[in-house]
Amino acid sequence: MKTIDRIAYCNRLAGRSAAEKTAFCMGMLVAALVLPPWPGGLLVLVVMLVATLGIAGVPTGVYARMMLGPLAFLAVGIVPLLVSVDLGGRWVVDLHWAPDGAELALRVTLRSLAAVSCLFFLSMTTPVPQVLRVLRRLRVPAVLTEVALLVYRDVWVFVDTVRSIRAAQASRLGYSSLRSSYRSLGMLAATLFGQALQRARTMDSGLRARNWQGEIRVLDDGAAASLLGFTVVTAVVTLTVAASLLTAWMI
């Protein structure tokens, strides 16, 4: 998670408008969900890979490691599509390949990877605070974006807290055996829970003291959207959809 956040601030598209990148992501995501998986899903996947790895300069190794999670869930999910189960008798179960299982599994795989690649593009090129500012401009309720921002901030605080506590426990041989590991993990969880409650109370008191009205106003230091940027985004999405429909019609 920390690697993704660092890349979001340091990629080649970090200086571009968050609104443009969000529009590109949403447009391609809709295309991935609406177009036929073949060839639409494949074209969306290729375009997003080029945009993320080629244009934004996201490291291929990091991207591949991030894909392992969705691929694992996808592998588990397509197994029932490949196998057909028949109850031949009272205690007989017949397992065989489903007639259209391979084609259906391929369609699900292409559509899923295309959609995931769109979300990966946004998460690896746009920091979370900038995405939340775009949501505010889209009239998303302020309470939702503010809660998301506070949770995002607290995640990093708790990650650093866990690392500090675990390092202190390890220096005292808290993980030298299985029994001590369980005990140390229990103490870590209890300590973290207590600190989370205390931090929440402190934050609530601080916000009330500053007359919080449901929105934290901060300086918007992101790049401004441009007509040229939205034109390029619209052109890429339109060309992808047109190429997909034309290819599907030809085959």
C-alpha positions in Angstrom: 0.0 0.0 0.0 2.8 2.4 0.8 4.4 1.6 -2.5 1.2 2.4 -4.4 0.9 5.7 -2.6 4.6 6.6 -3.4 4.1 5.8 -7.1 0.9 7.8 -7.2 2.9 10.9 -6.2 6.0 10.2 -8.4 4.8 8.8 -11.7 5.0 10.7 -15.0 1.3 11.6 -14.9 1.4 13.0 -11.4 1.4 16.5 -12.7 -1.7 16.0 -14.8 -5.2 16.9 -13.6 -6.9 14.4 -11.4 -10.2 15.2 -13.1 -8.7 14.1 -16.5 -7.3 10.9 -15.1 -10.6 10.1 -13.3 -12.6 10.7 -16.4 -10.3 8.5 -18.4 -10.5 5.7 -15.8 -14.3 5.9 -15.6 -14.7 6.1 -19.4 -12.6 3.0 -19.9 -14.2 1.2 -17.0 -17.7 1.7 -18.5 -16.3 0.5 -21.8 -14.9 -2.6 -20.2 -18.2 -3.4 -18.6 -20.4 -2.7 -21.6 -18.3 -3.9 -24.6 -18.1 -7.6 -25.4 -15.2 -9.2 -23.5 -13.8 -10.2 -26.9 -12.3 -8.1 -28.3 -13.5 -5.1 -26.2 -12.1 -6.3 -22.9 -8.8 -7.2 -24.5 -8.5 -3.8 -26.1 -9.3 -1.9 -22.9 -6.7 -4.0 -21.1 -4.0 -3.2 -23.7 -4.8 0.5 -23.6 -4.7 0.7 -19.9 -1.4 -1.3 -19.7 0.1 1.1 -22.2 -1.2 4.1 -20.2 0.0 2.8 -16.8 3.3 1.1 -17.7 4.3 3.1 -20.8 3.0 6.6 -20.3 2.8 6.8 -16.5 6.0 4.8 -16.0 4.8 2.5 -13.3 7.4 -0.2 -12.6 6.4 -3.5 -14.2 7.4 -5.5 -11.2 5.2 -3.5 -8.9 2.3 -3.8 -11.3 2.7 -7.5 -11.6 2.7 -8.0 -7.8 -0.4 -6.0 -7.5 -2.1 -8.2 -10.1 -1.4 -11.3 -8.1 -4.3 -10.6 -5.7 -7.0 -10.2 -8.4 -5.6 -13.1 -10.4 -5.8 -15.4 -7.3 -9.5 -14.4 -6.8 -10.2 -14.8 -10.5 -8.6 -18.3 -10.6 -10.8 -19.4 -7.7 -13.9 -17.9 -9.3 -13.5 -19.5 -12.8 -13.0 -23.0 -11.6 -16.8 -23.6 -11.2 -17.3 -22.3 -14.7 -14.9 -24.9 -16.1 -16.3 -27.9 -14.3 -19.8 -29.3 -14.4 -21.2 -31.5 -11.6 -23.8 -34.2 -12.1 -25.3 -36.3 -9.4 -25.5 -39.7 -11.0 -26.8 -41.6 -8.1 -27.2 -41.6 -4.4 -23.5 -41.6 -3.7 -22.1 -40.9 -7.2 -20.8 -37.5 -8.3 -19.8 -37.0 -11.9 -17.3 -34.3 -12.6 -16.5 -33.3 -16.2 -15.6 -30.2 -18.2 -18.5 -27.9 -18.9 -19.3 -27.7 -22.7 -19.0 -23.9 -22.8 -16.9 -23.5 -19.7 -13.7 -22.5 -21.4 -15.3 -19.7 -23.4 -17.3 -18.4 -20.5 -14.1 -18.4 -18.3 -12.2 -16.5 -21.0 -14.9 -13.9 -21.2 -15.0 -13.5 -17.4 -11.2 -13.2 -17.3 -10.9 -10.6 -20.0 -13.7 -8.4 -18.5 -12.4 -8.7 -15.0 -8.8 -7.9 -15.9 -9.9 -5.0 -18.1 -11.9 -3.5 -15.2 -9.1 -4.1 -12.7 -6.6 -2.4 -15.0 -8.7 0.7 -15.1 -8.8 1.0 -11.3 -5.1 0.2 -11.1 -4.4 3.1 -13.4 -6.3 5.6 -11.2 -4.8 4.3 -8.0 -1.2 4.3 -9.3 -1.3 7.7 -11.0 -3.6 9.8 -8.7 -3.1 10.3 -4.9 -6.2 9.6 -2.8 -6.6 13.3 -1.6 -6.8 14.4 -5.3 -9.4 11.8 -6.1 -11.5 12.9 -3.1 -11.3 16.5 -4.3 -12.7 15.3 -7.7 -15.5 13.6 -5.9 -16.3 16.8 -4.0 -16.7 18.6 -7.3 -19.1 15.9 -8.5 -21.3 16.8 -5.5 -20.6 13.7 -3.5 -21.8 14.3 0.0 -19.0 16.0 2.0 -19.4 13.7 5.0 -18.4 10.7 2.8 -15.3 12.3 1.4 -14.2 13.7 4.8 -14.6 10.3 6.5 -12.7 8.7 3.6 -9.9 11.3 4.0 -9.7 10.8 7.8 -9.6 7.0 7.4 -6.9 7.3 4.7 -4.8 9.4 7.1 -5.4 7.1 10.1 -4.4 4.0 8.1 -0.8 5.3 7.8 -0.7 6.3 11.4 -1.8 2.8 12.5 0.6 1.2 10.1 3.5 3.1 11.6 2.2 2.3 15.1 2.0 -1.4 14.3 5.6 -1.4 12.9 6.9 0.4 16.0 5.2 -2.0 18.5 6.2 -5.1 16.6 9.8 -3.9 16.4 9.8 -3.3 20.1 8.3 -6.8 20.7 10.8 -8.5 18.4 13.8 -6.8 20.1 12.5 -8.4 23.4 12.3 -11.9 21.7 8.5 -11.6 21.6 8.4 -13.8 18.5 11.0 -16.3 19.4 8.4 -19.2 19.8 4.9 -20.0 18.7 3.5 -19.4 22.2 5.2 -16.0 22.6 4.2 -15.0 19.1 0.5 -15.6 19.9 0.9 -13.6 23.1 2.7 -10.7 21.4 0.1 -10.6 18.6 -2.6 -10.4 21.2 -0.9 -7.6 23.1 -0.3 -5.8 19.8 -4.0 -6.0 18.9 -5.1 -4.8 22.3 -2.7 -1.9 22.3 -3.6 -0.9 18.8 -7.4 -1.0 19.6 -6.8 1.2 22.7 -4.7 3.7 20.8 -7.3 3.8 18.0 -10.1 4.7 20.4 -7.9 7.3 22.1 -6.9 8.9 18.8 -10.5 9.0 17.6 -11.6 10.8 20.8 -8.7 13.3 20.4 -9.5 13.9 16.8 -13.2 14.4 17.6 -12.3 16.9 20.4 -10.0 18.8 18.1 -12.6 19.0 15.3 -15.3 20.2 17.7 -12.9 22.9 19.1 -12.4 24.2 15.6 -16.2 24.3 14.9 -16.1 21.6 12.3 -19.1 21.8 10.1 -18.7 18.6 8.1 -15.9 19.7 5.8 -12.1 20.3 6.2 -11.0 23.0 3.8 -7.5 22.6 2.5 -5.5 24.2 -0.3 -6.0 22.5 -3.7 -2.5 22.2 -5.1 -3.5 19.8 -8.0 -3.2 20.7 -11.6 -6.1 22.3 -13.3 -8.1 20.4 -15.9 -7.7 21.6 -19.5 -9.9 21.3 -22.6 -7.0 19.6 -24.5 -6.7 17.0 -21.7 -10.4 16.1 -21.8 -10.3 16.1 -25.6 -7.5 13.5 -25.6 -9.3 11.4 -23.0 -12.5 11.5 -25.1 -10.6 10.6 -28.2 -8.9 7.6 -26.7 -12.1 6.2 -25.2 -14.0 6.8 -28.4 -11.3 5.1 -30.5 -11.2 2.1 -28.2 -14.9 1.6 -28.4 -15.0 2.1 -32.1 -12.1 -0.3 -32.7 -13.8 -2.9 -30.4 -17.1 -2.7 -32.2 -15.5 -2.7 -35.6 -13.4 -5.8 -34.8 -16.4 -7.6 -33.3 -18.4 -6.8 -36.5 -15.6 -8.1 -38.7 -15.2 -11.4 -36.9 
